[in-house]
Amino acid sequence: MSLVAAGIVLYLLIRSGLDIVQILAVCMFVFLLILVADAPYVPRLYAWVETQDIGQLLKEQWLYVAAWFALILWGAYALLF
């Protein structure tokens, strides 16, 4: 459901006149704010990640990884061409 909502929001942002580079810049800004907020928890998160099978995580999260990869490629294309 959230992925569908994200697609709708992306569509509406594009229709409002923003381009993908601007949208990805805001995503990066929000990511950096979240990173600062989560910094105290990095040791616990790192310990948890070490116990996980990365291959299995990617299998479970392939759709989201593919969506981010497509958005990054779209943004790179918009910047370079």
DRENPA-3360 file (N, C-alpha, C; in nm, 2 decimals, always signed):
BEGIN
1 = MSLVAAGI = +0.08/-0.12/+0.00/+0.00/+0.00/+0.00/+0.09/+0.13/+0.00 ~ +0.19/+0.12/+0.08/+0.28/+0.24/+0.09/+0.35/+0.27/-0.04 ~ +0.39/+0.16/-0.11/+0.46/+0.17/-0.24/+0.36/+0.24/-0.34 ~ +0.24/+0.20/-0.34/+0.14/+0.26/-0.43/+0.12/+0.41/-0.40 ~ +0.11/+0.44/-0.27/+0.10/+0.58/-0.22/+0.22/+0.66/-0.26 ~ +0.34/+0.60/-0.25/+0.47/+0.67/-0.29/+0.47/+0.70/-0.44 ~ +0.42/+0.61/-0.52/+0.41/+0.63/-0.66/+0.31/+0.74/-0.69 ~ +0.20/+0.75/-0.62/+0.10/+0.86/-0.65/+0.16/+0.99/-0.61;
9 = VLYLLIRS = +0.23/+1.00/-0.49/+0.30/+1.12/-0.45/+0.40/+1.16/-0.55 ~ +0.48/+1.07/-0.60/+0.59/+1.10/-0.70/+0.52/+1.16/-0.82 ~ +0.42/+1.10/-0.87/+0.34/+1.14/-0.98/+0.29/+1.29/-0.96 ~ +0.23/+1.31/-0.85/+0.18/+1.45/-0.82/+0.29/+1.55/-0.81 ~ +0.41/+1.51/-0.75/+0.52/+1.60/-0.74/+0.57/+1.64/-0.88 ~ +0.58/+1.54/-0.96/+0.63/+1.56/-1.10/+0.53/+1.66/-1.17 ~ +0.40/+1.63/-1.16/+0.30/+1.71/-1.22/+0.30/+1.85/-1.17 ~ +0.34/+1.87/-1.05/+0.34/+2.01/-0.99/+0.46/+2.09/-1.04;
17 = GLDIVQIL = +0.55/+2.03/-1.11/+0.66/+2.11/-1.17/+0.80/+2.08/-1.12 ~ +0.80/+1.99/-1.01/+0.93/+1.95/-0.96/+1.00/+1.85/-1.06 ~ +1.13/+1.85/-1.07/+1.19/+1.75/-1.14/+1.25/+1.64/-1.05 ~ +1.29/+1.53/-1.10/+1.34/+1.42/-1.02/+1.47/+1.46/-0.94 ~ +1.55/+1.55/-1.00/+1.67/+1.59/-0.92/+1.63/+1.66/-0.80 ~ +1.53/+1.75/-0.80/+1.49/+1.82/-0.69/+1.42/+1.73/-0.58 ~ +1.35/+1.63/-0.63/+1.28/+1.54/-0.54/+1.39/+1.45/-0.47 ~ +1.49/+1.40/-0.55/+1.60/+1.32/-0.49/+1.68/+1.41/-0.39;
25 = AVCMFVFL = +1.70/+1.54/-0.42/+1.77/+1.62/-0.33/+1.70/+1.63/-0.19 ~ +1.57/+1.64/-0.20/+1.49/+1.65/-0.07/+1.50/+1.51/+0.00 ~ +1.50/+1.40/-0.08/+1.51/+1.27/-0.02/+1.65/+1.26/+0.06 ~ +1.75/+1.31/-0.01/+1.89/+1.31/+0.05/+1.89/+1.39/+0.18 ~ +1.83/+1.51/+0.18/+1.82/+1.60/+0.29/+1.75/+1.53/+0.41 ~ +1.64/+1.47/+0.38/+1.56/+1.39/+0.49/+1.64/+1.27/+0.54 ~ +1.71/+1.20/+0.45/+1.79/+1.09/+0.49/+1.90/+1.14/+0.58 ~ +1.97/+1.25/+0.55/+2.07/+1.30/+0.64/+2.02/+1.34/+0.78;
33 = LILVADAP = +1.90/+1.40/+0.78/+1.84/+1.43/+0.91/+1.81/+1.30/+0.99 ~ +1.76/+1.20/+0.93/+1.73/+1.08/+0.99/+1.86/+1.01/+1.04 ~ +1.97/+1.02/+0.96/+2.10/+0.97/+1.00/+2.15/+1.03/+1.13 ~ +2.14/+1.16/+1.14/+2.18/+1.23/+1.26/+2.10/+1.18/+1.38 ~ +1.97/+1.17/+1.36/+1.88/+1.12/+1.47/+1.91/+0.98/+1.51 ~ +1.95/+0.90/+1.42/+1.98/+0.76/+1.45/+2.12/+0.73/+1.49 ~ +2.21/+0.83/+1.48/+2.35/+0.81/+1.51/+2.37/+0.74/+1.65 ~ +2.30/+0.77/+1.75/+2.32/+0.71/+1.88/+2.30/+0.56/+1.88;
41 = YVPRLYAW = +2.22/+0.51/+1.78/+2.18/+0.37/+1.78/+2.26/+0.29/+1.68 ~ +2.36/+0.35/+1.62/+2.44/+0.28/+1.52/+2.51/+0.15/+1.57 ~ +2.57/+0.15/+1.69/+2.63/+0.03/+1.74/+2.53/-0.09/+1.75 ~ +2.41/-0.06/+1.80/+2.31/-0.17/+1.80/+2.26/-0.21/+1.66 ~ +2.25/-0.11/+1.58/+2.20/-0.15/+1.44/+2.31/-0.23/+1.37 ~ +2.44/-0.19/+1.39/+2.55/-0.26/+1.32/+2.55/-0.41/+1.37 ~ +2.53/-0.42/+1.50/+2.53/-0.56/+1.56/+2.42/-0.64/+1.51 ~ +2.30/-0.58/+1.49/+2.19/-0.65/+1.43/+2.22/-0.69/+1.28;
49 = VETQDIGQ = +2.27/-0.60/+1.21/+2.30/-0.62/+1.06/+2.40/-0.74/+1.05 ~ +2.50/-0.75/+1.14/+2.60/-0.86/+1.14/+2.53/-0.99/+1.15 ~ +2.42/-1.00/+1.22/+2.35/-1.13/+1.25/+2.26/-1.17/+1.13 ~ +2.24/-1.08/+1.04/+2.14/-1.10/+0.93/+2.21/-1.16/+0.80 ~ +2.14/-1.23/+0.72/+2.19/-1.28/+0.60/+2.15/-1.17/+0.49 ~ +2.25/-1.10/+0.44/+2.23/-0.99/+0.35/+2.16/-1.04/+0.22 ~ +2.19/-1.16/+0.17/+2.13/-1.21/+0.06/+1.98/-1.23/+0.08 ~ +1.94/-1.28/+0.20/+1.80/-1.30/+0.23/+1.73/-1.16/+0.24;
57 = LLKEQWLY = +1.80/-1.07/+0.30/+1.74/-0.93/+0.32/+1.71/-0.87/+0.18 ~ +1.81/-0.89/+0.09/+1.78/-0.84/-0.05/+1.67/-0.91/-0.12 ~ +1.66/-1.04/-0.10/+1.55/-1.12/-0.16/+1.42/-1.06/-0.11 ~ +1.41/-1.03/+0.02/+1.28/-0.99/+0.08/+1.25/-0.84/+0.04 ~ +1.36/-0.76/+0.01/+1.34/-0.62/-0.02/+1.37/-0.58/-0.16 ~ +1.37/-0.68/-0.25/+1.41/-0.66/-0.39/+1.33/-0.55/-0.46 ~ +1.20/-0.54/-0.43/+1.11/-0.44/-0.50/+1.16/-0.30/-0.46 ~ +1.18/-0.28/-0.33/+1.22/-0.15/-0.28/+1.36/-0.11/-0.33;
65 = VAAWFALI = +1.45/-0.21/-0.34/+1.59/-0.18/-0.39/+1.58/-0.14/-0.54 ~ +1.49/-0.22/-0.61/+1.47/-0.19/-0.75/+1.41/-0.05/-0.77 ~ +1.32/-0.01/-0.69/+1.25/+0.12/-0.70/+1.36/+0.23/-0.68 ~ +1.44/+0.22/-0.57/+1.54/+0.32/-0.55/+1.65/+0.32/-0.66 ~ +1.68/+0.21/-0.71/+1.78/+0.20/-0.82/+1.73/+0.27/-0.94 ~ +1.60/+0.25/-0.97/+1.54/+0.32/-1.09/+1.53/+0.47/-1.07 ~ +1.50/+0.51/-0.95/+1.49/+0.66/-0.92/+1.63/+0.72/-0.93 ~ +1.73/+0.65/-0.88/+1.87/+0.70/-0.89/+1.92/+0.71/-1.04;
73 = LWGAYALL = +1.88/+0.61/-1.11/+1.92/+0.61/-1.26/+1.85/+0.72/-1.33 ~ +1.72/+0.74/-1.30/+1.64/+0.85/-1.35/+1.71/+0.99/-1.32 ~ +1.74/+1.00/-1.19/+1.81/+1.13/-1.15/+1.94/+1.15/-1.22 ~ +2.02/+1.04/-1.23/+2.15/+1.06/-1.30/+2.13/+1.09/-1.44 ~ +2.03/+1.03/-1.51/+2.01/+1.06/-1.65/+1.97/+1.21/-1.66 ~ +1.88/+1.26/-1.57/+1.84/+1.40/-1.58/+1.95/+1.49/-1.55 ~ +2.05/+1.46/-1.47/+2.16/+1.54/-1.44/+2.26/+1.54/-1.56 ~ +2.28/+1.43/-1.63/+2.38/+1.42/-1.73/+2.33/+1.45/-1.87;
81 = F = +2.20/+1.44/-1.89/+2.15/+1.46/-2.03/+2.05/+1.56/-2.03;
% end
